[in-house]
Amino acid sequence: MVDETDPAEAVRDLSRGLGADVVFECAGHPSAVPQALNLVRKGGRIGILGQGHSDSSFNTATLSYREVELIGVRAYDPKVWHRSYDVLESQQFPLESLITHRLPLEEAAHGIELMKSKQGLKVMFTPNWA
């Protein structure tokens, strides 16, 4: 079954109409940056991690009017991604065991504290609509 929840509407509901403080765009799809602009609050930040193969267009006036900070991030070079994919595909490492906690999104503050205190290695958050 396909979830037809509008992400922007869900974020607005969860943030009492403000929008997200920080949005990470990781898909690299041309529609992702405009969508991130719909998710972020006024004065928020968008981190662009997705390395798309097509240009993304969006209204730069929206960026200015809403005082949104757009940050480009490139964490690794392509060799690292290919090596990572090979490791995942091999299934020789029990990566599921890296997830130490699964928490509802409402407990995000607790999950961050678990990570800061090094009690949690990988904490996954599940939104209400999932």
C-alpha positions in Angstrom: 0.0 0.0 0.0 1.3 3.4 -0.9 1.4 6.1 1.8 -0.1 9.2 0.3 0.8 11.5 3.2 2.1 14.9 1.9 5.5 15.2 3.6 5.2 19.0 3.9 1.8 18.7 5.5 3.2 16.0 7.9 6.2 18.2 8.9 3.9 21.2 9.4 1.6 19.1 11.6 4.5 17.8 13.7 6.2 21.2 14.0 3.0 23.1 14.8 3.1 24.9 11.5 6.7 26.0 11.7 8.5 23.5 9.5 11.7 21.6 10.2 14.8 23.3 11.6 17.1 21.3 9.4 16.3 19.3 6.2 18.9 16.9 4.6 18.3 16.3 1.0 19.9 12.9 0.3 18.0 11.6 -2.8 19.7 13.6 -5.5 16.5 13.8 -7.5 15.8 17.2 -9.2 12.5 17.6 -7.3 14.2 17.1 -3.9 15.6 20.6 -3.3 12.2 22.3 -4.0 10.6 19.8 -1.7 13.2 20.6 1.0 12.3 24.3 0.7 8.7 23.3 1.4 9.7 21.3 4.5 12.1 23.8 6.2 11.1 26.6 8.5 11.9 30.2 8.0 15.5 30.7 9.0 16.2 27.0 8.7 18.9 25.1 7.0 19.0 22.7 4.1 22.0 20.3 3.7 22.3 19.0 0.1 24.0 15.6 0.3 22.3 13.9 -2.7 24.5 13.9 -5.8 22.0 14.1 -8.6 22.8 13.7 -12.3 20.3 16.4 -13.3 20.0 20.1 -12.4 17.5 21.1 -9.8 15.6 24.3 -10.2 13.9 26.2 -7.5 12.8 29.8 -6.8 15.8 31.5 -5.3 13.4 34.3 -4.0 11.9 31.7 -1.7 15.3 31.0 -0.3 15.9 34.7 0.3 12.5 35.6 1.6 12.4 32.8 4.1 16.1 33.3 5.0 17.0 29.7 4.5 20.6 28.6 4.5 21.5 26.2 1.7 24.6 24.1 2.4 26.3 21.8 -0.1 28.0 18.7 1.4 30.1 16.1 -0.2 31.3 13.6 2.3 33.0 11.0 0.2 34.4 10.5 -3.3 32.9 8.0 -5.7 35.4 5.3 -4.9 34.2 5.2 -1.3 30.6 4.9 -2.4 31.4 2.0 -4.7 33.3 0.2 -2.0 30.5 0.7 0.4 28.0 -0.7 -2.1 30.2 -3.8 -2.5 30.3 -4.3 1.2 26.5 -4.0 1.5 26.0 -6.3 -1.4 28.3 -9.0 -0.1 26.1 -9.3 3.1 29.2 -10.6 4.9 28.8 -8.1 7.8 25.7 -8.1 10.1 24.9 -4.4 9.5 21.5 -4.8 11.2 23.4 -5.3 14.5 24.7 -1.7 14.3 21.2 -0.5 15.1 21.1 -0.3 18.8 17.8 1.5 19.3 14.5 2.0 17.5 12.5 4.9 18.8 9.4 6.8 17.8 10.1 10.2 16.4 8.7 11.8 19.5 11.6 10.4 21.5 14.3 12.0 19.2 15.8 14.0 22.1 16.2 10.8 24.1 17.8 9.1 21.1 20.3 12.0 20.6 21.2 11.8 24.3 21.8 8.0 23.8 24.2 8.8 21.0 26.0 11.6 22.9 26.5 9.4 25.9 27.7 6.6 23.6 25.0 4.2 24.8 23.6 4.2 21.2 25.6 3.5 18.1 22.8 3.8 15.5 19.5 5.1 16.6 16.6 4.9 14.2 13.6 7.1 14.5 10.2 6.1 13.1 7.6 8.8 12.3 4.0 8.4 13.4 2.8 7.9 9.8 5.2 5.0 9.1 
